[in-house]
């Protein structure tokens, strides 16, 4: 995921601003990490460069 995308992404739960936490970065792109919404305290994982913006109750691992 390109870091610049965080400027346009919003929380699907409350439409709040998302904060990026990078765990692994490669060539200016986030490979693993998470997006966190301080407003509703939800986190969305980033795995293999793809952010999972499904609400927690909609994820298959929930």
C-alpha positions as CSV (number, residue, x, y, z in Angstrom):
1,X,0.0,0.0,0.0
2,X,1.4,3.4,-0.9
3,X,1.8,5.6,2.2
4,X,0.1,8.5,0.4
5,X,-3.2,6.6,0.4
6,X,-3.6,7.3,4.1
7,X,-4.4,10.9,3.2
8,X,-7.7,9.8,1.5
9,X,-8.7,6.7,3.5
10,X,-11.2,7.1,6.3
11,X,-12.5,4.7,8.9
12,X,-15.4,2.7,7.5
13,X,-16.9,2.5,11.0
14,X,-17.2,6.1,12.0
15,X,-15.6,8.0,9.0
16,X,-12.8,9.2,11.3
17,X,-9.2,9.8,10.4
18,X,-6.9,6.8,10.2
19,X,-3.4,6.7,11.6
20,X,-0.8,4.5,9.9
21,X,1.5,2.2,11.9
22,X,4.2,0.6,9.6
23,X,5.7,-2.7,10.7
24,X,7.4,-3.5,7.4
25,X,8.1,-1.1,4.5
26,X,9.7,-1.9,1.1
27,X,10.5,0.6,-1.7
28,X,8.2,3.3,-0.1
29,X,5.2,1.0,0.3
30,X,3.8,-0.5,3.4
31,X,4.0,-4.3,3.3
32,X,2.6,-5.0,6.8
33,X,1.2,-2.7,9.5
34,X,-2.2,-1.3,10.5
35,X,-4.5,1.6,10.2
36,X,-6.0,2.8,13.5
37,X,-9.0,5.1,14.2
38,X,-8.6,7.0,17.4
39,X,-12.2,8.2,17.3
40,X,-13.8,4.7,17.5
41,X,-10.7,2.7,18.5
42,X,-10.9,0.2,15.6
43,X,-7.8,-1.1,13.8
44,X,-7.5,-2.4,10.3
45,X,-4.6,-4.7,9.4
46,X,-2.3,-4.3,6.3
47,X,-1.1,-7.6,5.1
48,X,1.1,-8.1,2.0
49,X,0.5,-4.5,1.0
50,X,-3.3,-4.7,1.1
51,X,-5.4,-2.9,3.8
52,X,-8.3,-4.9,5.2
53,X,-10.9,-2.1,5.7
54,X,-13.7,-4.5,6.6
55,X,-15.4,-3.9,10.0
56,X,-14.2,-6.5,12.6
57,X,-17.6,-8.2,12.7
58,X,-17.4,-8.7,8.9
59,X,-14.0,-10.3,8.8
60,X,-13.7,-14.1,8.4
61,X,-11.3,-14.3,11.3
62,X,-13.7,-12.5,13.7
